[in-house]
Amino acid sequence: MSEAQAIPRNGGAQPGAFAVWIQAVRAPALSAAAVPVLLGTAVAARDGFFAGGRLIFVLIGAVAIQAGTNLINDYYDFRSGADSNESFGPSMVIQRGLLTADQVWRGGIVAFAIGALLGLVLVYLCGWPILAIGIPSIAAGYFYTAAPVSLAYVGLGEL
């Protein structure tokens, strides 16, 4: 069987595609991206600078970058052997055969692309400083477990 054919290893019925991707992106952990955006929005609103349209771009972009980080982390943890069939992790979609490693990697790249595209809209609306936040955010998300940097494995992951 090829890696492209994901079959659940638990012998049970496979959940629907939407449920699998919600599990893969670790939906509950996406609040790590949403909370700072909402806090910043509250501060901006207090100071008279609230912009609803920009909030939507920032919120979706930040959540997309976090989702990409989670997916790429799962991919590289699987590839490096840090996560195996015996691991207890928040996603485990690769180990359970719900998605292939390549599907998870591509999903991460798509999520980062969505975040980047929304970031470019924000650069147009707000100026170049958005690039100073966005580019390092995507790079840190990708290299959280990806070689050659692997921030999580050298004690810099939480930075």
C-alpha positions, -999 to 999 in steps of 0.1 A, spaced: 0 0 0 14 34 -9 16 63 16 -10 81 -4 -36 56 7 -44 65 44 -62 37 61 -69 38 99 -46 16 118 -71 11 146 -94 -11 124 -123 13 130 -142 35 107 -124 66 94 -138 100 105 -148 125 79 -122 146 61 -132 178 79 -130 161 114 -95 147 105 -82 181 94 -96 197 126 -77 171 146 -46 176 124 -45 214 129 -51 209 167 -81 232 167 -81 238 205 -45 250 203 -53 277 177 -63 299 206 -26 305 210 -28 326 179 -63 341 185 -59 354 220 -30 378 213 -48 392 183 -80 397 203 -60 414 231 -43 437 206 -77 445 192 -91 454 226 -62 478 232 -66 493 197 -103 497 203 -97 514 236 -74 539 219 -98 545 191 -80 525 164 -104 496 159 -107 484 123 -131 454 118 -119 444 84 -82 444 95 -92 423 125 -106 396 103 -74 395 81 -51 394 112 -72 368 130 -74 344 101 -38 350 91 -25 343 126 -47 312 130 -35 300 96 2 304 106 -5 286 139 -22 258 120 7 256 96 31 254 125 11 225 141 10 206 108 47 210 100 56 201 136 36 169 133 53 161 99 89 166 111 82 149 145 70 119 125 99 120 100 125 123 128 110 96 149 101 119 178 65 108 173 58 71 167 28 48 169 34 46 207 35 84 212 7 103 229 3 136 210 -24 160 203 -28 151 166 -14 117 157 -32 117 124 -2 104 106 4 76 131 -32 66 130 -32 65 92 -58 92 89 -36 114 67 -3 106 51 29 125 61 29 142 27 -7 154 31 1 169 65 32 186 50 12 200 21 -15 211 45 11 230 65 24 248 34 -12 257 23 -19 271 58 14 292 57 5 304 22 -29 316 35 -13 334 64 13 349 40 -14 361 15 -34 377 42 -2 392 55 5 408 22 -30 424 22 -21 438 56 12 451 43 -8 470 16 -32 483 42 -9 490 71 27 492 58 60 473 57 63 467 95 39 438 90 66 420 71 89 423 102 63 403 121 51 380 94 83 366 78 99 356 111 66 342 123 63 318 93 100 310 95 98 302 132 67 281 127 83 261 99 117 256 116 101 248 150 110 212 143 123 213 107 160 208 101 185 224 100 173 247 127 148 226 148 141 252 174 121 229 196 150 204 199 176 230 210 155 247 237 144 277 216 110 264 206 90 284 230 108 316 221 
